[in-house]
């Protein structure tokens, strides 16, 4: 089964729409039963409900977690984004949200909340650059770049064994405050750059490695697939019905199931 590692603020809204419209009720969008990450016992329990699962996704699904006998079945993929842009987007998302705890200048937000090297920690479970690279190299069949989004989708379509329909007609999540974004990434950028670099030092190294090494390897792999695969074949022929069936199963069956199995 494909496992989407959903890193916050990396076009996950659009990716999840594409997954829903392709896999429908065979997509498990996880709901962790506690505040901790989604663990082996939860996966084992949920697979009793999702017997024909094709894909699994969710923020709590992390590649550093040991899913035991299911680990070899998980084909991991994700999208990453330029770390400073992702970092600022996360700040804006929280600053403009409903939780007043995050209503702080970005310097105070950075000092109070642990948001440094988010990509590395999301993949490795700790600020360990070497471990994050090892996980990418050993577990991931695909990594896309938000900055090269549509081309990355074409790569993903080629690499997936079940060829998927990568078209999308829903916009990616837009920034909540363009004035604040302009202030942080244009007007005050030089002033804030030391903070950005300090907070994202390992993420910048990892992003560069993925862009310069992993992404280029994928291009070579795709060239070979073009020679043997029918890239016009789709897993799904009815995306609207699949999206409807996904939501129906998740809301009416899976959510109650999670509630009663906590």
N, C-alpha and C positions, 0 to 999 in steps of 0.2 A: 504494500500500500504506500502511496505517496504521502509524505509527511511535510506539511508546510510550516516552516519555522517563521512565525509572524513577528518580525521585529517592529516595534512601534515606529510610526511615522516613515514608513517605507512603501507607500502605495498599497498597503494591505487591503484597503477597502475595495479597490478594483480587482486585486487578485482573488479575494474571497468571492466576489461576484462571478468571476470567470469559473472558479471551482464549483460554485453552486449550480451554475447554468450547464455545466458539463456532467457532474457526478450526481446531482440531485440528492435523493435519500440515501445514496451510498457514500455521501460525504459526512463525516463526523466532525462537527465543529465543537470542540470539547468545552465542557463546563467543569472546572476543578471544584471539588467538593470542600475545599478549604482554601485558605489564603496562600498556601504553599503551591509550588509548581505541580503540574499534572504528573502523577506517578504511575508506576507499574500496576499497582492494585486497581487503580481507577481505569486504566486502559483495559485490563483483563475483564473487569466488570462491564464496561461499555461495549466490548466486542460480543458480549452475549446478546446485546440488543441490535448491534450493527453487524450482522452475520455476512453480508455481501459487501463489506466496506472496500472502497477503492482509494479513498483519500481521507486524511485526518489533518485538522488545522486548529490553531488557537494560540493565544499568547502564552498559555501555561505549558505548551508542548516544547520541551527544550532538548537539544541533541546531546547534552552532556549527561542526561538522566539515563540510568540503566533500565531498559525495558525488557531485559532478560530474554526469554525465548522469542519475543517479538522483534528484537533489535535487528536481526538480519532481514526481516521483512520490510523494514521502514526505509523507503527511498527518499532521503531528505532533500529539500530544496528551499531556497529563500531568495529575497531581494534585499540589497543593501543600498545605502545612499551616502553621498559625501558626508562624512561625520559632522562637520561644523554645521552644515545645513540641517541635518537631522536633529542635532542638539538644539539649535535655535527653534526648530519646528516643535520639538517636544516642550520646550519652555513656553512658547506661545500657546500651545494647546492647554497646558496646565494653568498658565497665567489667566487665560480668558475663560477658564472653566468655572464650575460652581463652588469649588472648594477654596475658600478664602485663604487657606494656609499657603497656597502657592502664589498669592497676589503680592509678589515681592519683585524688586529690581533683580535683573538677571545675576548680578554679582552676589546678592544675598541668597538667591535661590540656589546658586551653585555651591555656596558655602554650607547651606542648611540641609540640602537634599543630595543624596548620593546618586548622581547621574553621570559620573565620569566613566569613560570607556565602555559605554552601554553595549556596543556591538560585541566586543570581546567577552564581556560578562554574560551576555545573552547566549553566546555559543558555548563558552567554556565553564560558566558557573563561577568564575573568579577572574580577576585581572591578570590573566596568564596568556600572553601573546602566543607562545609556542604551542600551548594546548589548543587554543582556538584554531591555529593553522592545521594542527594534526586532525582535528575534528572535521574541518572543511575538506581536507585531502582524503580522509578515510571514509566519511559518511555521506557526503553531498554529491548528488548526481548533477546538480545545477545550481548556479548562483547568478541572479540577474542584477542589473544595475538600474536604479531608478532614473539616472541621468541618460540612460540609453534604453528607455522603457519599452518602446514598441519593438525595437530590434531584439531586446532580451526576450520578449514574449515569443518571437519567432524562434529563438534558440530553444526556449522551453518546449514549444510545440514539437520541435524536431527531436529533442532528447527523450521526451516522454514516450514510453512504449505504446500506450493508448493515445493516439493522436487526438489532441483536444482542439476545440474551437476557441481561438484566442481573441475573437472580436468582443468588443464591449461598447455599450452605448450609454453607460452611466459614467458621469465625470468622476475623476479621482477626487478625494477629499481636498477641499480648498482651504487655504489658510484663513484663520478666523479674523486676523487683524493685519491687513496689508501695511498700514501705517507703522505698526510696531515692527513688522518684518523688515521694512525699509530702514527703519532706525537702527536695528541690530545688525543688518547685513550690508548696509551701505553707509549711512551717516556716521555711525559709531564703530564701524568695522575695524579700523586700524587701532582704535583705542582698546577694543575688546579682544583683539586677536590673541594677545598673550594668554588671556583666560581661556579662550576657545582651544588653543593649542595644548595648554596644560590639562584641560579636562578631557581632551580627545587624543592624547598622544599615541596610545596603543591602537585606538580605532583607526587613526589616520594611516598607521603602518599596515594594519590589516586590510584596510580598503585598498591601499596601493598594491598590496600583494595579490589580492583577488582580481583587481582590474588588470594588472600587468601579466599575471601568470595564469590564474584559473580561468578567467574570461577568454583568454587567447586559446587555451587548451580546448575549451568548449567549441570554439569556432572550427578547430581541426576535426573534432569529433562529429560535428554537424556535417562537414563535407563528406565524411564517410557514410553517414546515415542517408544523405541525399542520393547516394549511389544504390542503396538497397531498399529504401522505404518509400511508401506512398504518402507524401506529406499533405495530401488533400483529404486523407481519411480523418473523420472526426469520431470521437468517442460518443458524442451526443448529436442527435438530429432535432431535438426539441428543447432548446435552452429555457424558454419561458415556463414550460411544464416542469422541467427539472428544478428550476428555482422555486416554483410553487411547492413541489413535493418535498424539497429540502426543508423549507420553512414549516410545512405542515407536520412533518415527522419530528423536527426539532422542538417545536413549540407545544405540540399536543402529546408527544410520546416521550421524547428524550428529557425535557425539562422536568416533568413529573417523576420520571425514573431517577434522575439525579437527586431530586428532593427526598425521595423515599429510601435512597441508598446511602445517604450521608452517614 
